[in-house]
Amino acid sequence: MKKFGILQRIRFRDRMFIIYFIGGVIPFIFSSYYTNIQSRNTMLGLSQETQTEELMIMRDRIRESMDIVEKVSTKLFINNTIRDVATKRYKSNEEFEEECEKLKIIDDYIYDYEQDISDIIIYTNNSTVKINKYFGRIGETITSQEWYEPTCKRGGSSYWSFGLKRGMMEKRPQLTRVVKDEYGNIQYIIAIQLQFYNVRKFISERTVNTMFLYNNDDVLYTNFRINDDWDFLFEHLHNNSFMSYSGTLSRGITDYIVTYNKIYQMDTGRFFTLVSVLDCRKIMSQMDEENMVSFITMFTSIALSVFLITLFSSIYGKRMVMLSRQMHLVAVGDYDKVVPIDGNDEITDLYKELEKMIEENKELLRSVVEKQVQEEKLHSKQMEMEFKMLASQINPHFLYNTLETIRMKALVNNQREIAELVKMLAKLMRRNIQVSDKMVTLKSEIESIEYYLKIQSYRFGDRIKSEIEVDSDIDINAKVLPLIIQPFVENAFVHGLEGIEKDGRLSIYVEREIGVIKITVQDNGTGMDKFRLSELRGMLKSNTETSSKSHIGINNVNQRIKLQYGEIFGVEIFSKEGKGTKIIISMPYYWDKI
């Protein structure tokens, strides 16, 4: 106790403050700091995962629309009606307008795929074709656009890039295919513009800086102003060929979570890119605001706790002083001056114990006398029990000697059956009396039953036949609890076979099943009705006591097995009135020596 001497010299209130700060405040501050760091990392990770998932959803939606545009372009490319209308030489506008009536299929595609297709334009060199909602002229405005030359060189294969919306300077993703005649001359170009509304809406509604690029150079749409400060981002995009990416990039002292997904046109090497750029400072500012609220709450709680500890320790200290005074009065024997202490706390409990001590002191002398009397009575009973135990040790020897005398007399008178019967009875009684709670071999249990059955065979003769069968794969030296078979064999004779006039049969089987010994005791006696069987099973299940001696033996065996090996082992009873009874005893198979 010397090593705690310093603590013992500290007042109760000071101890509470020390415990509170060491065990509560300091660990709380460190855990809050650690949690704050972990929360920051978790928040950054969640933000990164969120950006990745949102861009992947939009990327997949754009890919679906692009697949639809590809299919429609193929159908238009092989459509002979479009070819005829686009290449025919017209003599008048009326004739041209009549031919255009055949191009309603273009209107149908735009209507059917309004979520995927924004516009379909046929660009042609045919001077007799007028510019309308279906046709456009291949002029300098078209030939100067980025997509024209690559489209012409691809010879009819689709080419993804971007084009301008009719009458506007707004850029839109666009698929183009050139149709040539048999001499390789351009007849017309099919241009299908992707419906860009969903992409624009997705980008414009995001609070995170997001843009949609073509080939990492052309910005098709963005929700923030791009200036020279973002050169580091374009440099990163040009230097990396990943299909998708999500990570942290630094520019000066500022970190950004950059996430992008590319949509490739595999045979051209061209691609569209969805890019999001999240300033980590925004996430941290939100975290700092939340942490500030948490720290204010924490320090308010600490201040309130200090006030409550001070108040509580002051009240508690006064009650401790009052209890100390009452204990002093008890120590000097002034019981009448003791003042009760009210309340429901530990001090009140101590005072109640003090009151009990006062009463105990008053009764001490009388209790000492009574205790001495009780001790004398207990000593007398112990002496009586020891005498009875001594007598019980003598009686078995007297009984064995008497049985041996009877056996020798029978041999002298040439009564060998009587001598054999007395011999087996003596062995059976000696074993049953000497048995303890220690495990015995299966062999000794079987021998005991054999003695018992031989004795009964002298009594019943041919009326009852019995047999014992042990599986060959069972080691007879396996360990079992003592006296677990005999009570059931006795019950079979007393309650089942005793009233049988002839053809009585008792069978005992010992078998092994996957590490379990199963002992079956089966007779063809009177059996039990359903009510009696149900009552007996209920007794075994609940381990309740009964006044029936036979049931006491059965329940005793069942309880001993369950206590020794567990609830899954024990005794099972099957019986049918007039047909007989079967008992199954199960326990673990212990073949090694215990």
C-alpha positions in Angstrom: 0.0 0.0 0.0 3.0 2.3 0.3 3.2 2.9 -3.4 -0.3 4.4 -3.2 0.6 6.6 -0.3 0.5 9.8 -2.4 -3.1 9.1 -3.6 -4.1 8.3 0.0 -3.0 11.8 1.1 -5.1 13.5 -1.6 -8.6 14.7 -0.7 -11.6 13.1 -2.2 -12.6 16.1 -4.5 -9.0 16.4 -5.8 -9.0 12.7 -6.5 -12.2 13.0 -8.6 -10.7 15.9 -10.6 -7.5 13.9 -11.2 -9.4 10.8 -12.3 -11.8 12.9 -14.4 -9.0 14.7 -16.3 -6.6 11.7 -16.7 -9.4 9.1 -17.4 -11.8 11.3 -19.2 -10.7 14.7 -20.5 -7.2 13.9 -21.8 -8.2 10.6 -23.6 -11.2 12.4 -25.0 -9.0 15.2 -26.4 -6.6 12.8 -28.0 -9.4 10.6 -29.4 -11.1 13.7 -30.8 -7.9 14.7 -32.5 -7.4 11.2 -33.9 -11.1 11.0 -34.9 -10.8 14.4 -36.6 -7.9 13.2 -38.7 -9.6 10.0 -39.6 -12.8 11.8 -40.4 -10.9 14.1 -42.8 -9.3 11.1 -44.6 -12.7 9.3 -44.7 -14.4 12.4 -46.0 -11.8 12.8 -48.8 -12.2 9.1 -49.6 -16.0 9.3 -49.7 -15.8 12.4 -51.9 -13.5 10.6 -54.3 -15.8 7.6 -54.4 -18.8 9.8 -55.0 -17.2 11.7 -57.9 -16.1 8.4 -59.5 -19.6 6.8 -59.2 -21.4 9.9 -60.5 -19.1 10.3 -63.5 -19.4 6.5 -64.3 -23.2 6.8 -64.3 -23.1 9.7 -66.7 -20.4 8.0 -68.8 -22.6 4.9 -69.2 -25.6 7.1 -70.1 -23.6 8.8 -72.9 -22.3 5.5 -74.2 -25.9 4.2 -74.4 -26.8 7.2 -76.5 -23.7 6.9 -78.7 -24.6 3.2 -79.4 -28.1 4.3 -80.5 -26.6 7.0 -82.7 -24.3 4.4 -84.3 -27.2 2.1 -85.1 -29.3 4.9 -86.6 -26.3 6.1 -88.7 -25.9 2.6 -90.2 -29.6 2.5 -91.1 -29.4 5.9 -92.8 -26.1 5.1 -94.5 -27.7 2.1 -96.4 -31.1 3.9 -97.0 -31.6 4.1 -100.8 -34.4 6.7 -100.4 -32.0 9.1 -98.8 -29.4 8.5 -101.5 -32.0 9.1 -104.3 -33.3 12.3 -102.8 -29.8 13.6 -102.0 -28.3 12.9 -105.5 -31.2 13.7 -107.8 -31.0 16.8 -110.0 -34.1 18.9 -109.5 -35.7 21.2 -112.0 -37.8 23.2 -109.5 -38.2 23.8 -105.8 -41.7 22.1 -106.0 -40.1 18.9 -107.3 -37.5 19.0 -104.5 -40.1 19.6 -101.8 -42.2 16.7 -103.0 -39.1 14.4 -102.8 -38.4 15.6 -99.3 -41.7 14.1 -98.3 -40.0 10.8 -98.6 -37.6 11.7 -95.7 -40.1 11.4 -92.9 -38.0 8.5 -91.6 -35.5 11.1 -90.4 -38.2 12.9 -88.4 -39.3 9.5 -86.9 -35.7 8.7 -85.7 -35.4 12.1 -84.1 -38.8 11.6 -82.4 -38.3 8.0 -81.3 -34.8 8.8 -79.9 -35.4 12.3 -78.6 -33.4 11.4 -75.4 -30.4 10.4 -77.5 -30.5 12.3 -80.9 -30.6 16.1 -81.1 -30.5 16.6 -84.9 -29.8 14.7 -88.2 -28.3 16.7 -91.1 -27.5 15.6 -94.7 -24.6 17.7 -96.1 -24.5 17.6 -99.9 -22.7 19.2 -102.9 -25.9 18.9 -105.0 -26.6 22.5 -106.0 -30.3 21.7 -106.9 -30.9 20.6 -103.3 -32.1 23.4 -101.1 -31.1 23.9 -97.5 -34.0 22.9 -95.1 -34.4 20.9 -92.0 -33.0 17.8 -93.7 -30.2 19.2 -95.8 -27.2 21.4 -95.4 -24.6 22.7 -98.0 -21.0 21.5 -98.0 -19.3 24.8 -98.1 -16.3 26.5 -96.6 -18.1 26.7 -93.2 -18.4 22.9 -93.2 -15.0 22.0 -94.8 -13.2 24.1 -92.3 -14.6 22.2 -89.3 -12.4 19.7 -87.5 -14.5 16.6 -88.4 -14.7 17.1 -92.2 -11.3 15.8 -93.4 -11.2 12.8 -91.0 -14.8 11.9 -92.0 -14.0 12.0 -95.7 -10.8 9.9 -95.3 -12.7 7.1 -93.4 -14.6 6.1 -96.5 -18.0 5.6 -94.9 -17.0 4.5 -91.4 -18.4 6.5 -88.5 -16.3 9.3 -87.0 -17.0 10.9 -83.6 -16.1 14.5 -82.9 -18.1 17.6 -82.3 -20.1 20.0 -84.5 -22.0 23.2 -84.1 -25.7 23.4 -83.5 -27.6 24.9 -86.4 -27.7 28.7 -86.2 -25.7 28.6 -83.0 -22.1 28.4 -81.9 -22.8 25.8 -79.3 -20.6 22.7 -79.6 -22.2 19.2 -79.5 -20.9 15.6 -79.8 -21.5 14.5 -83.3 -21.2 11.3 -85.5 -20.4 11.8 -89.2 -20.3 9.3 -92.2 -19.5 10.1 -95.8 -21.4 8.5 -98.7 -19.4 8.3 -102.0 -20.2 7.1 -105.4 -18.5 4.3 -107.2 -15.8 6.6 -108.4 -15.0 7.8 -104.9 -16.6 11.2 -105.3 -18.4 12.6 -102.2 -22.2 12.5 -102.7 -23.3 13.6 -99.2 -22.3 13.4 -95.5 -24.6 12.2 -92.7 -24.2 14.1 -89.5 -26.1 13.0 -86.3 -25.7 15.2 -83.3 -26.0 13.7 -79.8 -28.7 14.9 -77.5 -26.6 17.1 -75.2 -29.4 18.2 -72.8 -28.8 15.5 -70.2 -25.0 16.1 -70.2 -25.5 19.8 -69.8 -28.1 19.4 -67.1 -25.9 16.9 -65.2 -22.9 19.2 -65.4 -24.8 22.5 -64.6 -26.5 21.0 -61.5 -23.3 19.8 -60.0 -21.7 21.9 -57.2 -18.3 20.4 -58.1 -16.3 21.9 -61.0 -17.1 19.7 -64.0 -16.4 19.8 -67.7 -16.9 17.7 -70.9 -14.0 17.6 -73.3 -13.2 16.3 -76.7 -9.7 14.8 -77.1 -8.5 16.7 -74.0 -8.4 19.9 -76.0 -11.8 21.1 -76.9 -14.2 22.1 -74.1 -17.7 21.1 -75.1 -19.3 22.2 -71.8 -18.3 23.4 -68.4 -20.0 24.8 -65.2 -17.0 26.9 -64.2 -14.7 29.5 -65.8 -11.5 28.1 -67.2 -8.4 30.2 -67.2 -4.6 29.7 -67.0 -4.9 28.5 -63.4 -6.2 25.2 -64.7 -3.2 24.5 -67.0 -2.0 21.9 -64.5 -5.2 19.9 -65.1 -4.9 19.8 -68.9 -1.2 18.9 -68.5 -2.2 16.0 -66.4 -4.8 14.8 -68.9 -2.3 15.0 -71.7 0.3 13.1 -69.8 -1.9 10.2 -68.8 -3.7 7.7 -71.0 -5.9 6.1 -68.3 -9.5 5.3 -69.3 -10.5 6.4 -65.8 -8.7 8.1 -62.9 -9.4 9.4 -59.5 -6.8 10.9 -57.3 -5.3 14.0 -55.7 -3.4 16.7 -57.6 -1.6 19.6 -56.1 -1.2 23.1 -57.4 0.9 25.1 -55.0 -0.5 24.7 -51.5 -3.9 23.6 -52.8 -5.0 20.0 -53.3 -7.7 18.9 -55.7 -9.5 15.7 -56.1 -9.5 15.1 -59.8 -11.7 12.4 -61.3 -12.3 11.6 -65.0 -13.7 9.0 -67.3 -12.9 8.7 -71.0 -15.2 7.4 -73.8 -13.1 6.1 -76.6 -13.8 5.6 -80.3 -11.4 2.7 -80.4 -10.4 2.7 -84.1 -9.7 6.4 -84.2 -8.0 7.0 -80.9 -10.4 10.0 -80.4 -12.3 10.2 -77.1 -14.7 12.3 -75.0 -13.8 13.0 -71.3 -16.0 13.8 -68.3 -13.8 15.6 -65.7 -14.6 16.7 -62.2 -12.3 18.9 -60.0 -13.1 19.2 -56.3 -11.2 21.7 -54.1 -10.2 19.9 -50.9 -10.4 23.2 -49.0 -14.2 23.1 -49.4 -14.4 19.7 -47.8 -12.0 20.8 -45.0 -13.9 24.0 -44.4 -17.1 22.0 -43.8 -15.3 19.6 -41.5 -13.8 22.6 -39.6 -17.2 24.1 -39.0 -18.5 20.8 -37.7 -15.4 20.3 -35.6 -15.8 23.8 -34.1 -19.3 23.0 -33.0 -18.1 19.7 -31.5 -15.2 21.4 -29.6 -17.5 24.1 -28.2 -19.9 21.4 -27.1 -17.0 19.4 -25.6 -15.5 22.3 -23.6 -19.0 23.3 -22.4 -19.5 19.7 -21.2 -16.1 19.8 -19.4 -17.0 23.0 -17.7 -20.3 21.7 -16.6 -18.7 18.4 -15.4 -16.2 20.4 -13.3 -19.0 22.4 -11.7 -21.0 19.2 -10.9 -17.9 17.4 -9.5 -17.2 20.4 -7.2 -20.9 20.4 -6.0 -21.1 16.7 -5.6 -17.8 16.3 -3.8 -18.7 19.1 -1.4 -22.0 17.4 -0.5 -20.4 14.0 -0.3 -17.6 15.3 1.9 -20.0 16.7 4.4 -21.9 13.4 4.6 -18.6 11.5 5.0 -17.7 13.7 8.0 -21.1 13.1 9.5 -20.7 9.3 9.1 -17.3 9.5 10.6 -18.7 11.1 13.8 -21.4 8.5 14.1 -18.8 5.7 13.8 -16.8 7.3 16.6 -19.8 7.3 18.8 -20.3 3.6 18.1 -16.6 2.9 18.8 -16.8 4.5 22.3 -20.1 2.8 23.0 -22.4 5.9 23.0 -25.2 4.1 21.0 -27.9 6.5 22.2 -26.2 9.6 20.7 -26.0 8.1 17.2 -28.1 10.3 14.8 -29.7 8.7 11.7 -28.4 9.7 8.2 -31.1 10.0 5.6 -30.7 9.4 1.8 -30.3 6.6 -0.7 -26.6 6.8 -1.5 -23.7 4.7 -0.4 -23.2 6.7 2.8 -26.7 5.9 3.8 -26.0 2.2 3.1 -22.9 2.4 5.2 -24.9 3.9 8.0 -27.5 1.1 7.7 -24.6 -1.3 8.1 -23.5 0.7 11.1 -27.0 0.3 12.6 -26.7 -3.5 12.0 -23.4 -3.5 13.8 -24.9 -1.8 16.8 -27.6 -4.4 17.0 -25.1 -7.2 16.5 -22.9 -5.8 19.4 -26.0 -5.8 21.7 -26.7 -9.4 20.8 -23.1 -10.6 20.9 -23.1 -12.1 24.4 -26.3 -14.0 23.9 -25.2 -15.2 20.5 -21.8 -16.5 21.9 -23.7 -18.7 24.4 -26.1 -20.0 21.8 -23.2 -20.7 19.4 -21.4 -22.8 22.0 -24.5 -24.9 22.5 -24.9 -25.4 18.7 -21.2 -26.4 18.5 -21.7 -29.1 21.1 -24.8 -30.4 19.3 -22.9 -30.5 16.0 -20.0 -32.3 17.6 -22.4 -34.9 19.1 -24.0 -35.5 15.7 -20.6 -35.9 14.0 -19.7 -38.5 16.5 -22.9 -40.3 15.9 -22.4 -40.2 12.1 -18.9 -41.5 12.4 -20.1 -44.4 14.5 -22.7 -45.3 11.9 -20.1 -45.1 9.1 -18.0 -47.5 11.1 -20.9 -49.8 11.4 -21.6 -49.6 7.7 -18.0 -50.6 7.1 -18.4 -53.7 9.3 -21.8 -54.9 8.0 -20.7 -55.7 4.4 -17.8 -57.8 5.6 -20.2 -59.7 7.9 -22.6 -60.2 4.9 -19.8 -61.5 2.6 -18.6 -63.9 5.3 -22.1 -65.1 5.9 -22.7 -65.7 2.2 -19.3 -67.5 1.9 -20.3 -69.7 4.8 -23.6 -70.6 3.0 -21.7 -71.3 -0.2 -19.3 -73.7 1.5 -22.2 -75.5 3.3 -23.9 -75.9 -0.1 -20.7 -77.4 -1.6 -20.4 -79.8 1.4 -23.9 -80.9 0.8 -23.2 -81.2 -2.9 -25.7 -78.3 -3.7 -23.5 -76.8 -6.4 -26.3 -74.7 -8.0 -27.0 -73.1 -4.6 -23.3 -72.5 -4.1 -22.9 -70.9 -7.6 -26.0 -68.7 -6.9 -24.6 -67.5 -3.6 -21.2 -66.9 -5.2 -22.7 -64.7 -7.9 -24.9 -62.8 -5.4 -21.8 -62.1 -3.2 -19.8 -60.8 -6.2 -22.8 -58.7 -7.3 -23.3 -57.2 -3.9 -19.6 -56.6 -3.3 -19.3 -54.7 -6.5 -22.4 -52.6 -6.0 -21.4 -51.7 -2.4 -17.8 -50.9 -3.3 -18.6 -48.8 -6.4 -17.8 -45.1 -6.2 -18.2 -42.1 -8.5 -15.1 -43.1 -10.5 -15.3 -44.4 -14.1 -15.2 -48.2 -14.6 -14.6 -50.4 -17.6 -17.4 -51.6 -19.8 -16.2 -55.1 -19.1 -16.9 -54.8 -15.4 -20.4 -53.4 -16.1 -21.2 -56.3 -18.5 -19.8 -58.9 -15.9 -22.1 -57.4 -13.2 -25.1 -57.7 -15.5 -24.1 -61.3 -16.4 -24.1 -62.2 -12.7 -27.5 -60.6 -12.3 -29.0 -62.4 -15.3 -27.6 -65.8 -14.1 -29.2 -65.2 -10.7 -32.5 -64.4 -12.4 -32.2 -67.5 -14.7 -32.3 -69.7 -11.6 -35.4 -67.9 -10.5 -37.4 -67.9 -13.8 -35.9 -70.8 -15.6 -37.1 -71.1 -19.2 -39.8 -68.5 -18.8 -37.3 -65.7 -19.6 -34.4 -65.8 -21.9 -31.7 -63.1 -21.9 -28.7 -62.2 -24.1 -25.9 -59.7 -24.1 -24.3 -58.7 -27.4 -21.4 -56.3 -27.7 -20.1 -55.0 -31.1 -16.8 -56.3 -32.1 -15.4 -52.8 -32.8 -15.9 -51.8 -29.1 -13.0 -52.1 -26.7 -14.4 -53.7 -23.6 -11.9 -51.6 -21.6 -13.7 -48.5 -22.6 -14.6 -46.2 -19.6 -18.2 -45.7 -18.6 -20.1 -44.5 -15.5 -20.7 -47.3 -13.0 -24.2 -48.8 -12.4 -25.9 -47.3 -15.5 -27.3 -50.6 -17.0 -28.4 -52.6 -13.9 -31.3 -50.3 -12.9 -32.9 -50.8 -16.3 -32.3 -54.5 -16.3 -33.9 -54.8 -12.8 -36.9 -52.7 -14.1 -37.3 -55.0 -17.1 -37.7 -58.0 -14.8 -39.8 -56.3 -12.0 -42.2 -54.3 -14.2 -42.1 -56.0 -17.6 -41.2 -59.7 -17.5 -42.2 -60.9 -14.0 -45.8 -61.5 -15.0 -44.9 -63.3 -18.3 -45.8 -67.0 -18.2 -43.5 -68.0 -21.1 -41.4 -66.8 -24.0 -40.1 -63.8 -22.1 -37.0 -62.2 -23.6 -34.5 -59.6 -22.5 -31.8 -58.3 -24.9 -28.9 -56.0 -24.2 -27.0 -54.6 -27.1 -23.9 -52.5 -26.9 -22.9 -50.7 -30.1 -20.9 -47.7 -31.3 -21.9 -44.8 -33.6 -19.4 -42.2 -34.5 -17.7 -41.8 -31.1 -20.8 -42.6 -29.1 -21.7 -45.8 -27.1 -25.3 -46.8 -27.3 -26.6 -49.4 -24.8 -30.0 -50.8 -25.6 -32.0 -52.7 -23.0 -35.1 -54.2 -24.6 -37.8 -56.6 -23.3 -41.1 -58.0 -24.7 -42.9 -57.6 -21.4 -46.1 -55.8 -20.4 -44.8 -52.3 -21.6 -46.5 -49.0 -20.6 -49.5 -47.1 -21.8 -49.1 -43.7 -23.5 -50.0 -41.7 -20.3 -47.4 -43.5 -18.2 -44.8 -43.3 -20.9 -45.4 -39.5 -21.4 -45.1 -39.0 -17.6 -41.8 -40.8 -17.5 -40.4 -38.9 -20.5 -41.4 -35.6 -18.9 -39.7 -36.6 -15.7 -36.4 -37.3 -17.6 -36.7 -34.1 -19.6 -37.3 -31.9 -16.5 -35.1 -33.9 -14.0 -38.0 -33.8 -11.5 -38.1 -36.1 -8.6 -40.7 -38.9 -8.2 -41.8 -41.1 -5.4 -41.4 -44.3 -7.5 -38.2 -46.2 -6.6 -37.9 -47.5 -10.2 -38.2 -44.0 -11.5 -35.6 -42.8 -9.0 -33.1 -45.2 -10.5 -33.9 -44.2 -14.0 -33.7 -40.5 -13.3 -30.5 -40.9 -11.3 -28.8 -42.6 -14.3 -30.1 -39.9 -16.7 -28.9 -37.0 -14.4 -25.5 -38.6 -13.9 -24.9 -39.0 -17.6 -26.0 -35.4 -18.4 -23.9 -34.0 -15.6 -20.8 -36.0 -16.7 -21.1 -35.6 -20.5 -23.6 -32.9 -21.4 -27.3 -32.4 -22.3 -27.0 -34.2 -25.7 -26.5 -37.5 -23.9 -28.7 -39.5 -21.5 -31.6 -41.9 -21.5 -34.4 -42.4 -24.1 -37.5 -44.6 -23.4 -39.7 -46.3 -26.0 -42.6 -48.5 -24.9 -46.0 -49.9 -26.1 -48.5 -51.5 -23.9 -48.5 -55.3 -24.3 -45.5 -55.1 -26.6 -42.6 -54.3 -24.3 -40.1 -51.5 -23.5 -36.8 -50.4 -25.0 -34.3 -48.2 -23.2 -31.4 -46.5 -25.1 -28.5 -45.2 -23.0 -26.1 -42.9 -24.9 -22.7 -41.6 -23.8 -19.3 -40.7 -25.4 -17.0 -43.6 -26.3 -13.8 -43.3 -24.2 -11.5 -46.1 -25.4 -8.4 -44.8 -23.7 -7.6 -45.2 -20.0 -8.9 -42.4 -17.8 
